[in-house]
Amino acid sequence: MPTYPQEPDQGPQQETPQPQGDLPRPGPVDQAMDPENGPGPDAATDAGPVPDAHAEALEQLQDQWRRAVAELDNLRKRHVRELQRERAAERARTAAALLPVIDNLELALSHAESDPGAIVEGVKAVRDQAVDILERLGFPRHAETGVPFDPTQHEVVGVVENPDAEPGTVVQVLRPGYGDADHQLRPAAVTVAKRE
C-alpha cells in the first residue's frame, strides 16, 4: 500500500473570536459620524438648505439682461426723439435761409410797374441768391457746357450733331443740376454731341 506524505500536525486549531457587543463592523465610514470631516450633508443642522450658486448666478444674469434690454429700449426712444428734433431744426434752418429770397422776390414784384427793366435785374439777383444758399447747404449748381458727359452728374435728354464740339461732350444745359455725385438733388438735363 502506497504511503503518502502527511502534513505535519499543527496542533489544535484555535478559532478566531467573533465580535461581540457594540464593536463596529468593518465597512464604509458613516460620514455623519466622521469626526475628521465633520457632519455630512444629511446631518441635522439648524442652517437650513444650502443656497444653489448656479441659481444665484442665473438670477444675476437675468437681472443684467433685463437692465440691458431696458437701457436699449430707452436709448432707442431717446434717439427717435433726438432725430425728430434734429429734422425739425434742419427744416427751420433751411426755411430761414430761403426767407431773404422770398423777401427779394416781393421787393422785385412791388417795383414791377415803375421800371420793367429793373425786374429782370432783380430776378437775376434773387436767382443768384438762391443758388448761393443751395451751395452753402452743400448742393452746388452744375450748368457747364463743353465738359465731358458724366452719367453721375448729367441726364441726357437729346443727342445732336455739332461739328464744333468734341463727341460725347455737353453741348447745351436745359436744366441745371444741383449737388455732387455722392449727394445730389438732381442731375443736369443736357444735350450731348453725337459720337461718330
VOKEMI-177874 format. One record per residue: residue number from 0; residue in one letter; chain; z negated, y, x negated of N, C-alpha, C, CB in turn. Coordinates in Angstrom, 3 decimals. Glycine has a CB too. Layout:
# VOKEMI-177874
> num residu chaine n_up n_north n_east ca_up ca_north ca_east c_up c_north c_east cb_up cb_north cb_east
> NUM A A Z Y X Z Y X Z Y X Z Y X
...
//
This chain:
# VOKEMI-177874
> num residu chaine n_up n_north n_east ca_up ca_north ca_east c_up c_north c_east cb_up cb_north cb_east
> 0 M A 0.000 -1.155 -0.834 0.000 0.000 0.000 0.000 1.225 -0.885 -1.191 -0.006 0.952
> 1 P A 0.945 2.104 -0.592 1.015 3.279 -1.471 -0.151 4.211 -1.224 2.332 4.030 -1.267
> 2 T A -0.510 4.848 -2.256 -1.591 5.816 -2.114 -1.031 7.211 -2.310 -2.734 5.534 -3.122
> 3 Y A -1.449 8.043 -1.526 -1.027 9.445 -1.596 -2.160 10.273 -2.129 -0.576 9.972 -0.217
> 4 P A -1.865 11.231 -2.898 -2.963 12.069 -3.383 -3.593 12.815 -2.218 -2.466 13.065 -4.459
> 5 Q A -4.798 12.836 -2.233 -5.509 13.538 -1.171 -6.001 14.865 -1.700 -6.684 12.696 -0.629
> 6 E A -6.056 15.792 -0.789 -6.562 17.100 -1.169 -8.042 16.992 -1.397 -6.247 18.162 -0.101
> 7 P A -8.505 17.743 -2.325 -9.932 17.690 -2.594 -10.715 18.181 -1.395 -10.280 18.514 -3.828
> 8 D A -11.778 17.642 -1.235 -12.638 18.014 -0.109 -13.293 19.342 -0.435 -13.713 16.915 0.183
> 9 Q A -13.066 20.306 0.430 -13.605 21.641 0.178 -14.968 21.810 0.783 -12.679 22.699 0.715
> 10 G A -15.439 20.899 1.302 -16.763 21.012 1.881 -16.687 21.458 3.317 -17.612 21.969 1.083
> 11 P A -17.818 21.628 3.884 -17.802 22.026 5.292 -17.237 23.420 5.454 -19.205 21.962 5.886
> 12 Q A -16.350 23.598 6.402 -15.705 24.889 6.680 -16.622 25.768 7.492 -14.373 24.693 7.418
> 13 Q A -16.667 27.045 7.054 -17.502 27.977 7.813 -16.621 28.724 8.791 -18.253 28.970 6.873
> 14 E A -17.104 28.912 9.963 -16.356 29.679 10.960 -16.643 31.144 10.766 -16.714 29.240 12.397
> 15 T A -15.590 31.969 10.970 -15.802 33.424 10.881 -16.530 33.885 12.113 -14.458 34.190 10.725
> 16 P A -17.504 34.747 11.903 -18.262 35.189 13.067 -17.417 36.052 13.978 -19.500 35.950 12.638
> 17 Q A -17.528 35.896 15.228 -16.830 36.684 16.242 -17.609 37.967 16.495 -16.653 35.874 17.561
> 18 P A -16.878 39.075 16.728 -17.588 40.320 17.003 -18.383 40.182 18.281 -16.612 41.504 17.103
> 19 Q A -19.526 40.755 18.225 -20.399 40.687 19.388 -20.840 42.089 19.747 -21.621 39.775 19.124
> 20 G A -21.155 42.295 20.946 -21.735 43.545 21.418 -20.722 44.666 21.504 -22.858 43.958 20.521
> 21 D A -21.134 45.865 21.011 -20.339 47.087 21.169 -19.513 47.427 19.947 -21.234 48.238 21.489
> 22 L A -19.195 46.491 19.136 -18.397 46.799 17.953 -16.957 47.094 18.363 -18.447 45.630 16.940
> 23 P A -16.314 48.099 17.697 -14.919 48.431 18.063 -13.968 47.347 17.637 -14.493 49.755 17.435
> 24 R A -12.959 47.167 18.415 -11.930 46.198 18.090 -10.799 46.917 17.369 -11.413 45.478 19.364
> 25 P A -10.149 46.234 16.472 -9.028 46.900 15.786 -7.891 47.197 16.769 -8.505 46.020 14.617
> 26 G A -7.179 48.325 16.524 -6.076 48.720 17.392 -5.780 50.210 17.203 -6.407 48.410 18.878
> 27 P A -4.961 50.804 18.061 -4.637 52.220 17.899 -5.878 53.069 18.061 -3.569 52.653 18.903
> 28 V A -5.902 54.172 17.303 -7.043 55.080 17.337 -6.978 55.891 18.612 -7.069 56.006 16.092
> 29 D A -8.070 55.966 19.290 -8.145 56.789 20.505 -8.269 58.234 20.078 -9.349 56.368 21.423
> 30 Q A -7.207 59.041 20.310 -7.197 60.423 19.859 -8.207 61.274 20.579 -5.843 61.008 20.031
> 31 A A -8.569 60.898 21.774 -9.566 61.685 22.487 -10.909 61.587 21.799 -9.681 61.228 23.937
> 32 M A -11.116 60.507 21.037 -12.399 60.304 20.391 -12.292 60.509 18.880 -12.931 58.908 20.700
> 33 D A -11.108 60.884 18.352 -10.898 61.006 16.923 -11.603 62.262 16.411 -9.387 61.046 16.592
> 34 P A -12.633 62.153 15.590 -13.367 63.334 15.152 -12.586 64.170 14.150 -14.681 62.926 14.551
> 35 E A -11.596 63.620 13.431 -10.867 64.397 12.432 -9.853 65.335 13.080 -10.162 63.465 11.454
> 36 N A -9.135 64.857 14.080 -8.095 65.662 14.710 -8.594 66.449 15.908 -6.963 64.784 15.131
> 37 G A -9.787 66.263 16.312 -10.316 66.971 17.461 -9.887 66.294 18.731 -9.872 68.419 17.458
> 38 P A -10.263 66.860 19.840 -9.925 66.236 21.120 -8.432 66.235 21.345 -10.621 66.952 22.269
> 39 G A -7.908 65.225 21.965 -6.486 65.089 22.235 -6.060 65.916 23.434 -6.134 63.638 22.460
> 40 P A -4.793 65.839 23.772 -4.288 66.661 24.866 -4.847 66.252 26.208 -2.794 66.598 24.909
> 41 D A -5.313 65.021 26.318 -5.851 64.591 27.606 -7.331 64.852 27.740 -5.585 63.138 27.813
> 42 A A -7.936 65.373 26.664 -9.374 65.596 26.727 -9.670 66.690 27.724 -9.941 65.956 25.346
> 43 A A -10.708 66.542 28.440 -11.081 67.524 29.466 -11.657 68.743 28.787 -12.099 66.931 30.480
> 44 T A -10.968 69.902 28.957 -11.452 71.173 28.431 -11.376 72.200 29.529 -10.640 71.626 27.194
> 45 D A -12.041 73.334 29.307 -12.045 74.403 30.313 -10.923 75.407 30.086 -13.385 75.124 30.306
> 46 A A -10.035 75.223 29.050 -9.000 76.210 28.719 -7.853 76.210 29.715 -8.459 75.950 27.333
> 47 G A -7.627 75.198 30.466 -6.520 75.138 31.418 -5.245 74.709 30.729 -6.319 76.487 32.098
> 48 P A -4.098 74.753 31.424 -2.841 74.296 30.830 -2.365 75.244 29.734 -1.764 74.161 31.906
> 49 V A -1.777 74.685 28.690 -1.248 75.474 27.590 0.062 76.124 28.051 -1.026 74.589 26.316
> 50 P A 0.254 77.475 27.859 1.499 78.117 28.312 2.694 77.597 27.520 1.401 79.652 28.173
> 51 D A 3.807 77.476 28.207 5.026 76.960 27.591 5.723 78.100 26.853 5.972 76.324 28.660
> 52 A A 5.911 77.973 25.556 6.529 79.031 24.741 7.979 79.250 25.140 6.447 78.682 23.247
> 53 H A 8.677 78.184 25.517 10.077 78.314 25.912 10.210 79.112 27.215 10.716 76.925 26.072
> 54 A A 9.297 78.894 28.127 9.349 79.625 29.396 9.089 81.107 29.169 8.325 79.053 30.395
> 55 E A 8.169 81.433 28.256 7.894 82.841 27.955 9.105 83.497 27.296 6.656 82.968 27.042
> 56 A A 9.722 82.795 26.353 10.907 83.334 25.682 12.042 83.538 26.677 11.358 82.399 24.546
> 57 L A 12.216 82.589 27.581 13.255 82.709 28.594 12.996 83.903 29.504 13.343 81.428 29.419
> 58 E A 11.747 84.105 29.871 11.391 85.240 30.732 11.657 86.569 30.020 9.906 85.152 31.155
> 59 Q A 11.352 86.623 28.719 11.618 87.839 27.954 13.116 88.112 27.865 11.018 87.728 26.549
> 60 L A 13.887 87.073 27.615 15.344 87.252 27.534 15.929 87.691 28.869 16.015 85.954 27.077
> 61 Q A 15.434 87.116 29.964 15.915 87.530 31.283 15.552 88.991 31.561 15.328 86.618 32.380
> 62 D A 14.363 89.409 31.149 13.945 90.792 31.334 14.830 91.731 30.518 12.470 90.967 30.939
> 63 Q A 15.123 91.364 29.265 16.010 92.181 28.428 17.409 92.241 29.029 16.073 91.622 26.993
> 64 W A 17.880 91.127 29.547 19.219 91.099 30.160 19.266 92.018 31.382 19.605 89.649 30.565
> 65 R A 18.232 91.954 32.230 18.203 92.830 33.408 18.197 94.304 32.998 16.967 92.521 34.278
> 66 R A 17.420 94.625 31.964 17.379 96.016 31.496 18.735 96.455 30.957 16.306 96.187 30.412
> 67 A A 19.402 95.579 30.203 20.714 95.921 29.643 21.739 96.129 30.751 21.193 94.822 28.681
> 68 V A 21.708 95.284 31.776 22.638 95.435 32.902 22.370 96.749 33.635 22.514 94.236 33.881
> 69 A A 21.099 97.090 33.820 20.751 98.340 34.499 21.195 99.544 33.675 19.236 98.408 34.763
> 70 E A 20.987 99.487 32.346 21.429 100.584 31.484 22.936 100.741 31.505 20.956 100.359 30.059
> 71 L A 23.654 99.628 31.494 25.113 99.680 31.538 25.604 100.285 32.850 25.701 98.278 31.354
> 72 D A 24.968 99.921 33.956 25.343 100.479 35.253 25.064 101.983 35.291 24.581 99.764 36.388
> 73 N A 23.917 102.408 34.751 23.606 103.835 34.701 24.594 104.584 33.817 22.180 104.052 34.194
> 74 L A 24.970 103.971 32.686 25.944 104.594 31.791 27.293 104.748 32.479 26.098 103.770 30.509
> 75 R A 27.712 103.719 33.219 28.992 103.800 33.930 28.964 104.918 34.969 29.320 102.455 34.608
> 76 K A 27.879 105.021 35.731 27.776 106.079 36.740 27.754 107.462 36.099 26.522 105.882 37.590
> 77 R A 27.027 107.588 34.960 26.983 108.878 34.273 28.363 109.249 33.742 25.963 108.845 33.123
> 78 H A 29.091 108.247 33.216 30.444 108.510 32.703 31.376 108.980 33.823 31.020 107.243 32.033
> 79 V A 31.285 108.377 34.999 32.118 108.794 36.133 31.809 110.236 36.503 31.895 107.868 37.352
> 80 R A 30.500 110.583 36.544 30.128 111.964 36.890 30.638 112.952 35.842 28.599 112.090 37.029
> 81 E A 30.481 112.604 34.552 30.930 113.494 33.489 32.449 113.635 33.492 30.451 112.981 32.132
> 82 L A 33.149 112.549 33.774 34.607 112.606 33.833 35.072 113.521 34.958 35.191 111.204 34.020
> 83 Q A 34.426 113.447 36.106 34.776 114.336 37.208 34.507 115.792 36.839 33.993 113.956 38.470
> 84 R A 33.377 116.051 36.171 33.077 117.426 35.748 34.103 117.936 34.750 31.678 117.503 35.136
> 85 E A 34.487 117.078 33.787 35.474 117.490 32.790 36.833 117.766 33.423 35.612 116.420 31.715
> 86 R A 37.226 116.930 34.374 38.506 117.166 35.053 38.482 118.485 35.805 38.828 116.016 36.019
> 87 A A 37.389 118.740 36.507 37.275 119.991 37.254 37.293 121.186 36.304 35.988 120.000 38.100
> 88 A A 36.601 121.076 35.172 36.580 122.177 34.206 37.966 122.404 33.601 35.558 121.892 33.093
> 89 E A 38.688 121.317 33.312 40.032 121.454 32.745 40.993 122.076 33.757 40.563 120.086 32.285
> 90 R A 40.889 121.668 35.026 41.731 122.297 36.055 41.430 123.788 36.170 41.521 121.611 37.419
> 91 A A 40.151 124.141 36.083 39.771 125.557 36.179 40.306 126.339 34.981 38.234 125.704 36.267
> 92 R A 40.246 125.772 33.774 40.775 126.461 32.588 42.281 126.664 32.695 40.445 125.670 31.316
> 93 T A 42.989 125.635 33.174 44.444 125.752 33.317 44.809 126.793 34.368 45.058 124.395 33.687
> 94 A A 44.119 126.760 35.489 44.396 127.745 36.544 44.082 129.154 36.065 43.582 127.428 37.809
> 95 A A 42.986 129.314 35.307 42.642 130.641 34.785 43.696 131.130 33.809 41.270 130.615 34.104
> 96 A A 44.304 130.220 33.030 45.367 130.620 32.100 46.613 131.066 32.837 45.711 129.477 31.159
> 97 L A 46.842 130.539 34.058 48.043 130.912 34.822 47.851 132.179 35.654 48.446 129.770 35.736
> 98 L A 46.628 132.627 35.823 46.384 133.826 36.639 47.127 135.063 36.127 44.897 134.119 36.684
> 99 P A 47.160 135.336 34.813 47.931 136.512 34.364 49.415 136.419 34.707 47.779 136.687 32.865
> 100 V A 49.969 135.219 34.728 51.380 135.054 35.101 51.592 135.493 36.544 51.833 133.582 34.915
> 101 I A 50.709 135.058 37.434 50.818 135.460 38.846 50.649 136.966 38.986 49.764 134.725 39.708
> 102 D A 49.682 137.541 38.245 49.474 138.996 38.300 50.726 139.751 37.872 48.291 139.402 37.410
> 103 N A 51.373 139.305 36.804 52.579 139.991 36.316 53.750 139.809 37.282 52.966 139.466 34.921
> 104 L A 53.865 138.646 37.933 54.925 138.473 38.936 54.711 139.421 40.111 54.969 137.011 39.435
> 105 E A 53.480 139.574 40.552 53.200 140.504 41.649 53.490 141.946 41.242 51.742 140.371 42.101
> 106 L A 53.177 142.274 39.979 53.475 143.619 39.484 54.980 143.862 39.445 52.869 143.824 38.087
> 107 A A 55.752 142.842 39.017 57.213 142.982 38.984 57.769 143.126 40.388 57.860 141.778 38.284
> 108 L A 57.239 142.377 41.351 57.706 142.492 42.730 57.373 143.855 43.333 57.096 141.388 43.581
> 109 S A 56.265 144.435 42.953 55.904 145.750 43.506 56.813 146.852 42.987 54.454 146.086 43.172
> 110 H A 57.421 146.679 41.802 58.345 147.680 41.240 59.807 147.341 41.523 58.134 147.800 39.733
> 111 A A 60.082 146.355 42.350 61.450 145.896 42.587 62.308 146.990 43.204 61.446 144.670 43.489
> 112 E A 61.752 147.786 44.089 62.561 148.803 44.777 62.807 150.007 43.900 61.886 149.242 46.065
> 113 S A 61.921 150.316 42.997 62.094 151.529 42.199 63.150 151.368 41.106 60.775 151.923 41.575
> 114 D A 63.163 150.261 40.392 64.133 150.072 39.305 64.538 148.604 39.246 63.543 150.536 37.934
> 115 P A 65.701 148.250 39.823 66.124 146.843 39.815 66.328 146.290 38.405 67.409 146.689 40.603
> 116 G A 66.703 147.098 37.456 66.906 146.618 36.081 65.587 146.204 35.430 67.585 147.703 35.233
> 117 A A 64.518 146.861 35.834 63.214 146.535 35.251 62.712 145.177 35.736 62.190 147.624 35.594
> 118 I A 63.216 144.759 36.899 62.816 143.452 37.445 63.220 142.343 36.476 63.461 143.212 38.846
> 119 V A 64.447 142.408 35.979 64.930 141.359 35.077 64.056 141.304 33.821 66.416 141.607 34.694
> 120 E A 63.762 142.462 33.266 62.915 142.502 32.073 61.509 141.997 32.387 62.849 143.930 31.509
> 121 G A 60.985 142.339 33.554 59.643 141.891 33.944 59.577 140.381 34.130 59.211 142.583 35.229
> 122 V A 60.607 139.809 34.774 60.626 138.359 34.990 60.738 137.620 33.652 61.798 137.964 35.922
> 123 K A 61.569 138.164 32.732 61.665 137.548 31.405 60.304 137.576 30.693 62.733 138.276 30.549
> 124 A A 59.594 138.671 30.813 58.276 138.781 30.162 57.289 137.779 30.771 57.719 140.228 30.296
> 125 V A 57.365 137.629 32.090 56.466 136.678 32.747 56.812 135.249 32.332 56.547 136.824 34.285
> 126 R A 58.119 134.970 32.239 58.518 133.628 31.785 58.017 133.345 30.376 60.041 133.479 31.833
> 127 D A 58.164 134.322 29.475 57.691 134.144 28.106 56.168 133.927 28.067 58.076 135.363 27.251
> 128 Q A 55.482 134.636 28.956 54.032 134.470 29.025 53.667 133.052 29.487 53.418 135.519 29.977
> 129 A A 54.374 132.546 30.479 54.112 131.193 30.978 54.436 130.139 29.911 54.937 130.926 32.255
> 130 V A 55.535 130.338 29.186 55.902 129.411 28.112 54.833 129.411 27.025 57.275 129.786 27.513
> 131 D A 54.308 130.583 26.716 53.260 130.686 25.715 51.989 129.947 26.166 52.948 132.163 25.430
> 132 I A 51.658 130.054 27.456 50.483 129.351 27.983 50.687 127.843 27.870 50.214 129.753 29.458
> 133 L A 51.866 127.348 28.222 52.140 125.910 28.114 52.053 125.444 26.660 53.531 125.583 28.692
> 134 E A 52.517 126.282 25.730 52.449 125.901 24.323 51.000 125.840 23.852 53.247 126.888 23.458
> 135 R A 50.163 126.769 24.297 48.741 126.728 23.935 48.039 125.516 24.554 48.042 128.022 24.382
> 136 L A 48.539 125.038 25.685 47.983 123.840 26.314 48.494 122.552 25.659 48.319 123.831 27.799
> 137 G A 49.408 122.691 24.678 49.891 121.511 23.956 51.252 121.019 24.416 48.907 120.405 24.093
> 138 F A 51.998 121.857 25.135 53.332 121.457 25.631 54.368 122.500 25.223 53.323 121.283 27.184
> 139 P A 54.823 122.460 23.955 55.834 123.441 23.527 57.171 123.225 24.227 56.031 123.369 22.014
> 140 R A 57.926 124.308 24.353 59.223 124.286 25.043 60.312 123.818 24.077 59.572 125.695 25.618
> 141 H A 61.239 122.965 24.581 62.378 122.490 23.794 63.649 122.807 24.571 62.267 120.950 23.489
> 142 A A 64.414 123.748 24.036 65.688 124.116 24.657 66.726 124.404 23.579 65.516 125.345 25.583
> 143 E A 66.681 123.647 22.479 67.572 123.895 21.351 68.923 123.203 21.561 66.924 123.413 20.042
> 144 T A 69.980 123.861 21.132 71.317 123.251 21.143 71.736 123.009 19.694 72.366 124.167 21.892
> 145 G A 72.698 122.118 19.525 73.189 121.809 18.188 72.309 120.822 17.433 73.310 123.068 17.396
> 146 V A 71.278 120.316 18.061 70.401 119.329 17.404 70.871 117.927 17.777 68.899 119.537 17.817
> 147 P A 70.593 116.932 16.950 70.983 115.563 17.310 70.243 115.100 18.567 70.700 114.596 16.139
> 148 F A 70.921 114.300 19.357 70.313 113.760 20.580 69.138 112.860 20.218 71.359 112.974 21.421
> 149 D A 67.995 113.088 20.872 66.786 112.294 20.649 66.345 111.746 22.008 65.638 113.154 19.971
> 150 P A 66.426 110.433 22.207 66.083 109.883 23.527 64.618 110.078 23.914 66.405 108.416 23.559
> 151 T A 63.742 110.383 22.939 62.343 110.629 23.284 62.119 112.050 23.805 61.459 110.380 22.073
> 152 Q A 63.090 112.961 23.557 62.931 114.349 23.999 64.030 114.820 24.936 62.884 115.252 22.812
> 153 H A 65.107 114.073 25.009 66.256 114.519 25.810 66.609 113.494 26.880 67.474 114.774 24.908
> 154 E A 67.113 114.027 27.988 67.661 113.205 29.065 69.115 113.623 29.254 66.832 113.366 30.404
> 155 V A 70.034 112.691 29.025 71.460 113.017 29.108 71.879 113.082 30.572 72.319 111.971 28.337
> 156 V A 72.436 114.222 30.963 72.970 114.355 32.316 74.495 114.478 32.301 72.350 115.571 33.014
> 157 G A 75.053 114.576 31.107 76.507 114.653 31.013 76.965 114.520 29.578 77.013 115.959 31.603
> 158 V A 78.202 114.037 29.426 78.824 113.912 28.111 80.121 114.702 28.161 79.079 112.402 27.719
> 159 V A 80.319 115.587 27.172 81.502 116.452 27.174 82.237 116.313 25.848 81.109 117.934 27.425
> 160 E A 83.548 116.628 25.896 84.322 116.672 24.652 84.240 118.092 24.122 85.822 116.229 24.876
> 161 N A 83.782 118.213 22.896 83.665 119.517 22.268 84.073 119.370 20.814 82.218 120.089 22.398
> 162 P A 85.264 119.871 20.471 85.740 119.701 19.095 84.904 120.473 18.080 87.181 120.139 18.993
> 163 D A 84.178 121.499 18.522 83.383 122.301 17.590 82.010 121.677 17.297 83.198 123.704 18.151
> 164 A A 81.594 120.691 18.091 80.260 120.109 17.917 80.359 118.725 17.303 79.517 120.040 19.260
> 165 E A 79.346 118.379 16.533 79.253 117.032 15.970 79.058 116.032 17.104 78.088 116.933 14.937
> 166 P A 79.655 114.859 17.042 79.426 113.861 18.087 77.946 113.451 18.135 80.318 112.620 17.849
> 167 G A 77.410 113.336 19.355 76.027 112.923 19.537 75.022 114.053 19.416 75.695 111.874 18.554
> 168 T A 75.500 115.304 19.416 74.576 116.433 19.364 74.498 117.105 20.733 75.014 117.451 18.283
> 169 V A 73.413 117.847 20.947 73.186 118.548 22.211 74.085 119.768 22.246 71.688 118.953 22.381
> 170 V A 74.898 119.849 23.304 75.820 120.970 23.461 75.212 122.035 24.371 77.171 120.487 24.028
> 171 Q A 74.572 121.613 25.449 74.024 122.561 26.418 72.711 122.002 26.984 75.052 122.841 27.567
> 172 V A 71.744 122.911 27.186 70.466 122.533 27.796 70.484 123.055 29.225 69.230 123.105 26.986
> 173 L A 70.486 122.132 30.197 70.493 122.526 31.602 69.083 122.786 32.137 71.170 121.451 32.436
> 174 R A 68.123 122.082 31.573 66.720 122.279 31.978 65.853 122.015 30.757 66.314 121.331 33.182
> 175 P A 65.071 123.027 30.312 64.283 122.818 29.095 63.213 121.744 29.281 63.630 124.125 28.666
> 176 G A 62.847 121.129 28.165 61.773 120.139 28.171 60.495 120.737 27.613 62.173 118.900 27.364
> 177 Y A 59.380 120.137 27.974 58.073 120.635 27.526 57.242 119.471 27.002 57.323 121.366 28.682
> 178 G A 56.678 119.670 25.801 55.834 118.664 25.184 56.556 117.927 24.082 55.344 117.688 26.214
> 179 D A 55.790 117.169 23.333 56.343 116.367 22.249 56.563 114.940 22.726 55.415 116.391 21.017
> 180 A A 57.145 114.132 21.852 57.482 112.757 22.246 56.246 111.959 22.635 58.214 112.047 21.112
> 181 D A 55.123 112.216 21.973 53.905 111.449 22.264 53.252 111.886 23.567 52.911 111.592 21.124
> 182 H A 53.346 113.187 23.878 52.657 113.731 25.058 53.608 114.746 25.703 51.259 114.405 24.670
> 183 Q A 54.353 114.286 26.680 55.454 115.076 27.213 55.298 115.306 28.709 56.780 114.393 26.926
> 184 L A 55.492 116.569 29.123 55.521 116.852 30.560 56.831 116.375 31.161 55.328 118.358 30.827
> 185 R A 57.932 116.729 30.492 59.244 116.249 30.932 60.237 116.412 29.794 59.728 117.014 32.200
> 186 P A 61.257 115.557 29.729 62.284 115.713 28.693 63.275 116.810 29.079 63.030 114.380 28.462
> 187 A A 63.983 117.300 28.106 65.009 118.313 28.359 66.253 117.636 28.928 65.354 119.099 27.056
> 188 A A 66.815 118.212 29.997 68.070 117.705 30.572 69.224 118.377 29.820 68.156 117.990 32.138
> 189 V A 70.061 117.569 29.158 71.074 118.120 28.258 72.431 117.449 28.484 70.635 117.951 26.794
> 190 T A 73.467 118.146 27.998 74.781 117.521 27.869 75.017 117.300 26.378 75.925 118.410 28.518
> 191 V A 75.668 116.188 26.073 75.834 115.765 24.667 77.320 115.674 24.352 75.127 114.387 24.395
> 192 A A 77.656 116.014 23.102 79.052 115.901 22.657 79.445 114.431 22.580 79.256 116.593 21.277
> 193 K A 80.641 114.153 23.061 81.121 112.778 23.153 81.377 112.200 21.763 82.399 112.713 24.001
> 194 R A 81.008 110.918 21.592 81.305 110.215 20.341 82.714 109.654 20.436 80.263 109.076 20.060
> 195 E A 83.432 109.708 19.338 84.819 109.206 19.343 84.863 107.735 19.028 85.681 109.972 18.340
//
